[in-house]
């Protein structure tokens, strides 16, 4: 499919109540919620759809809930593939674990390539009333006399025609690069984990599967075994291919790792009948960063809100980012709606400054637990012991899945939920 060349909006179209930079899951979710609230919203996306994004393509029940809240059709007839849980490999053990049945979350996950998924969400935001402009590369913020963000400078199309957009507020959903945030001095915190995901698509009989395969036996005997806090995956796409890859969850603890060699060596150790080798590859190996644990702060400053990877909303337990991108996009939109309903000045600022506090309340404790988990994963002998013995206890695995996936009913749930809630609360105040 060839995308049309981006049009250059005239001056009347280059203003909005809120500008959203980036049309990934965070940006499109923010645009959808802004538009449904009745605000004029424009989205600036540097690429043209459809476009590739490195991802495992597996959506957890948390992501499904975010999609359902936006009214997205998640049925099989709409092109989605459902999965019922995880098949976890580790220490010579294999266990299948269904997603939990909870009142707060669906009991199934979904599969969709990011090439399709991101375009679908952008079109969904457009249908809600947002204006999505493709082929627009934002270069730097437009600042008013008080140093507040009042819009952005950008270039449009292959000819890189310079244009300026103006808005009362700007939401950065640019991803890891965070160009707007960096220009305001908001740099990534080096004490927070930064992961990396590496994946490719392979023609494989593993394409049809009710479970997503997760393996903690990435390099049990290799030279990088002592410094590999992560896991591998095989996710059947339901179209004759599988997404195979691995997530390295903390690059601070794994230096000089040849990511492609790790993937190649791990896949070589899997059953040959799965056909995951080089001969069956249909795409090159690609990688991308995973910014975790709210690594760029504050999430609001001087008229700019950060959402998704721009703020580092990825779950450090498992590298999951799509659900949190959509959630933070919604929260940023809700903060903007509340702020713009207030008079310009202190009242508006009070509303906007509640957004970082809301992120800390929602994710802070869970992220602190996750970073502690990553610290334990730097000890390979502990990982091997935990997987070899823990996978023999299905109840323990189910509880760990709920903790790592942030899937509980909170204090009102069962004993597992109450335990997770207590741990999260303690971590938040630690």
N, C-alpha and C positions, 0 to 999 in steps of 0.2 A: 504494500500500500504506500503510495506517495502522497505526502502531505502537501497541501497548497502552500504557496509562499505566503509568509505572514504579511498582513496588511498593516500599514502605518496609520494608527488612529489619529484623527485630527485633534486639534487643541481641546475641543469641547468634550471629547471622549477620554482625555487624559487627566481626569480628576475623579475623585470618588470620596465617599465617606471613609472607607477603609481600603488600603492597598494590601494585597497579599502577594508576597514574593515567593514563588515556587508553587507548582501544582502537583506535588506529591500527595500522599495521604493526609499529611498535616494541613497543607495549604488548601486542598480541595474541601476537607472537612470544615475548616475555618470559613471558607467562602460559602459553603452550603448553609451553615448556621447563621452567618451574617445576613445572607440574602433572605432566608426565611423569617428573619427578624425585621425585615423591611428596610435594611440599609443598602445603600448603593456601594457595591463592592466590585473591584477589578482585581484580577489575578494575572500576574506577569510570570510566564514560564519561559525559560531560556531555550528549551528544546521544542521540537514539534512532535506531536503524538502520531502514531505510537512510538515509544522509545524504551530502550532497555534500562533496567535497574537491577543491580546485583542483590539477590535476596534468596531466601530458601523457598519463598512462595507459599509457605504453610501459614494459615491464619488460625489462631487459637480461638476458643470460645469468647475470650475477651474482645477480640477483633470482630467476631461475628456480632456481638452485642452492639458494638459501635456502628456497624453497617446497618443493622436492623433499626437502630434509633434514627438513622437518616432515611429510612424507608427504602433501602436498596433491596431489590429482589435477589435473594440468595438461593433460589431454587436451582435444581439441575437443568431445567429448561432454559434458565438464564445463563448457562455456561459454567456453573460452579460444580466442583467435585467435593463431596463431603468425606470426612474421615472421622472415625469414632474414638481415636486415641493414639497412644504411642506404643511402639515396640522398642523396648530399651535393651541394648546390648552392653555388657560390661563384665569383666572378670570371668569370662567363660559362661556367663549366665545370660538368659534371654527371658524377658517377661513382657506380656502385653497388658497395658493399662488403659482402660477407657477414661475419657474425659469425665469428671465428676458430675453427678446429678445434683445441681444446686438451684436454689430459687433465684439467685442473682444473675446467673449466666446460662447460656445455652449449653447443651450437653454434646455438642459436636463442633468440629472445626471445618475449615474450608481450604481448598486449593485453587489458586488462580495465578497465572504468570503476572509479574509486575508490568509487563508490556501491555497486557489487557487491563489489569486492575487499575493502574493509575489513570489510563484514559477513561475508563468507565466512571471513576470518581469525579474526574474533571467535567465530564459531560453531565453527571448528576448535579454538580454545582451550577453548571450553566442552565440546566432545566429549572433550577430553583430561582434563577434570576441573576446569577453572577456573570460578569463579563470576563471571559478567559482569553488572554492574548498570548499566543505562542510565538516563539522565535524572538523573545524580548530578553536581552541580557542586562540585568541591573548592575550598574558599575559602582555607585556610591549613593549615600543618602543626600537628599535635599534638606538643608538646615535653614531654619528661620533665624531672625536676628537674635533670638534668645538661645540659640543652639539646639532647639528641638527639631526632631525629624518631622518634616512637613511634606514629604514625598520622596521620590527617588529620581536619579539620573539613570538613563539606560540607553542602549543601542538596539536597533530593530533590524532584523533580517541580515542577509549576507552582506548587504552594502553597509551595515553598521551605522545606519542613520541615527544621529543623536536625538533623543527625545526626553522630555521631563514629564513625570506624573506628579500630581499633587493630591494630598489626602489629609484628613484630620488625624488619622492614625495609620500606622504601618505594622503589619505582621510579617516577620521573617520566618518563612518555612523553607529556607534555602538549602537545608541539609548541613552536613558536617562543615562545609566551607565557612558558612556564617559571615559572608562578606560585610553585610550591613552591621552586624554586631561587632566585628573586629574594628570597623571604622570608628565606632564609638568607644573603643577601648575594652570591649568585653572579650577577653581571651579565654581559651580553654584552660580549665584547671588541670594542672599536671598531676595532681594527687588523685584524680578520678580515673577509673579504668577506661581505656580505649581499646576496643576489640577490632577484629577484622573478619569479614566473611568472604569465602572463596567458593565459587560454584561453577558448574557447567551442566548442560543438558545432554543426556545420553539416551539413545534408543534402547529400551530395555523391557523385558517381560515383567519387571517390577512396576510397570506403569499403573497397573490396576491393583489397589491394595486399600483395605479399610483402615490400615494403621500407617503412621509415619515412623520410619526406622530412625532411631537415635543410637549412636555408638560412642561410648567413652573409651574404647580401645583404639585410639587413633594411632599411636606409635608406641606400643608396649615394649618394643625392644630396640627402637631406633635411637639415634644420638640426641634427638630433641625430646625424648620422652620425659626428661626431668623438667621440662619447661613448657609444657603444652596444656595450659588450663582451657580446655575446650572440648568439643565433641564433633563427630561427623554425622551426616544425615543422608538418607535416601528417601526422597519424597516422590511417590508416584503421581504423575500429572494427569493420568486418565486419558492421555492422547497418544499413547505409544512411547512416551518418553518419561524419564525420571530426572528430577533435579537432584544432583549429587554434589555435596560440598562439605565444608567444615567451618565451624566458627571458633576462632581463637579469641577468648573472652577478655584477655588482659595482655596487651602487647608489652606492658612494662615488665612482665615476668617471662617474656619469651622473645629474646632478641636474636637477630641473625637467623631467623627461621625461613627456610625456603618453602613458601606456602604451596607452590605447585608440586614440589617433591613430596611434601606431606600428603597432599591429596592423592597423588599418583601411587605412593607406597601403600596408603591405607586401602584404596580401591583394589589394588593388586592382591590384598589379603582376603578379600571377600569372595564368596562362592562364584566360580567362573560361570555358572549357569545364569547368574544375574546379568551378565553381559554389560558390565559397567566399565570396561576397559577402553583404551584409546581407540580401538577399531570401531567402537560403537558411538563415539562422541559425535554430537551434532552441532556443538558450539565450542568456541574456545573457552579456556579457563579465565574467569574474570573475578576481580576482588573489589571490596569496598570497605570503608571504615565503619565502625559501630560506636558512636559516641554515647557513653553511658552515665547514669547516676547524676543527671542534671549538671553536666560538666561546665556549662557556661552560665554565669550568674552576674547580676540579677536577670530574671526573665522579663523584666520590664524596665525601661529607662528612656526618658526624654521622648516619648511618643512612639517608641518601638517595642513591640512584644515579640518574644521568641517562642516558637512551637516546634514540636517534633525533634528531628536530629539537630536542628539549630540550637536548641537548648540542652540537647543530650538526654533525651527522654528514654533511651533504650534500657531495658531491664537487664541489670548486670548478672542475674542468675542464669539467663538463657539466651541473651542477645536478641530477644523479641523487641521489635520496634514499631511495627505497623499499628498495633492496637493503641500504643501510647501516642503515636503520631496523631491518630484520629481523635483521641481523647484530649490531648493538649491543644489541638486545633480547635476543638469545640470550646474548651475552657478559655482560650484566648479570645474567641469570638464573643463568648458571654461577657467577658471582662470589657471588651470594646463596646458592646451594646449598652451595658450598664453605664460605662463612662460617658458615652456620647449622649445619653439621656440626661446627664447632669450638666449644670452650667460649667462653662469653661473656667478653669482655675483650680483652686484647692479641692473642691468637691470631686471634680473629674480625676484629679491625681490620686485621691484617696481610693477611688474605685479601681484605678489601674494598678495601684500598688498592692491591692489584695490578690492579684494574679500570682505573683511569686510565692506569696504565703500559702495560697491554695495548692500550688504544685508541691511545696514542701510538706504540707499536711497530707496530701494524697499519696505521695511517693517516697517521702524522706526516709521513713522507717524501713520500708521494704528495700530501698536502695542501699541503706546502711547494712542490712542483713546480707544483701547480695554481694557487696564488696568484701564483707567478711568471709563469705563462701568462696570467693575467688582467691582470697589469701590461703585458704585451706587447700585449694586445688593446685597450688604450687608444689605440693608434696605428693609426687606420683605414687609412693607406696601407700599413702593414706587413701588416695582415689581408688587404687586397685582393691584395697581391703574393703572399702565402703561399698563398691559396686559388687564385688564377689559375694559378700555376705548380705548386703542390703537387698539385692535383687531376689534373694531367696524368701523375702518377707513381703508379699504383695501389699499388705496393709501399710507397711512402711513406705513402699514405693508410691502408693496412692497419696499418702500424706505429703511426701516430698514433692510430688507433681503439683499439688495444690499450692504449696508454699512457693515453689520456684515459678509457677505460672501466675501467681497472684490471683488465684481463683478460690475465693472463699465467700461465705455469707457473713463474715465478720463476727462480732461478739454474739449475735443472735443465732449462730449456726451450731454445729455439733462440736464434739470435743476437739477435733482437729482444727476447726475454725477458731474456736476460743483460744487454743494454744498459739496459733499463728497470729491472732489479733494481739495477744499478750506480748509475744516476741516483738512484733512490729512496734507496739507502743513503747516497749522498753528501749528498742533501738532508736526510736525517734527522739527520746529525751536523753540518750547517752551522750 
